[in-house]
Amino acid sequence: MIAAIKGEIIDKGENDLILQVSGLGFKVFTPKSVYLKSQIGDFISLFTNLVVREESLTLFGFETKEEKNLFGLFLSVNGIGPKTALAIISNLSVDAIINAILSNHDDIFCQVPGIGKKTAQKIVLFMHDKVDNMVTKEAILGYKDINSEVMDALVSLGYSISEAQSAIQSIPKNTPDDIENRLRVALQFFST
């Protein structure tokens, strides 16, 4: 299996990059975040997942191991294919995905095109225990306690779950882990 790839971007498609590695060109499908900041001529290093089907071999590339691991977990959910898994990772950050799963907020996944309520519920149900292996116990407690409290506070103030999740995603990593500071920073998201 191809676990990682490093090379020069020699072309861009609609949602893929062509990387030249030792004279070979590899077509790599990437999340929007990678695609949008990549320019032809840039050198890039990606963690990859090779999806093997009867008719094709498709390579998906990610900036972080966490994105790659989540992609693999999404593929193990019945009814989620590689394009849908990539769409989820393109539309939601790793933190947002983990927070939504650990907090049982399946509505977050409904904002991704192609994901309905039943599929979103299936994602949360199936992946809840599996996400446990991806993050430390301290991080899990942080996601459950702090971000859930911030989300609940924002929803009680009248914001939708997706608006609240967007505000939580905007909170810088160096923000103190107390509810007051995190809520204040999240509310600033709506004033910009």
Secondary structure, 3 states (H helix, E strand, C coil): CCCEEEEEEEEECCCEEEEEECCEEEEEECCHHHHHHCCCCCEEEEEEEEEECCCCEEEEEECCHHHHHHHHHHHCCCCCCHHHHHHHHHHCCHHHHHHHHHCCCCHHHHCCCCCCHHHHHHHHHHHHHHHCCCCCHHHHHHHHHHHHHHHHHHHHCCCCHHHHHHHHHCCCCCCCCCHHHHHHHHHHHHHC
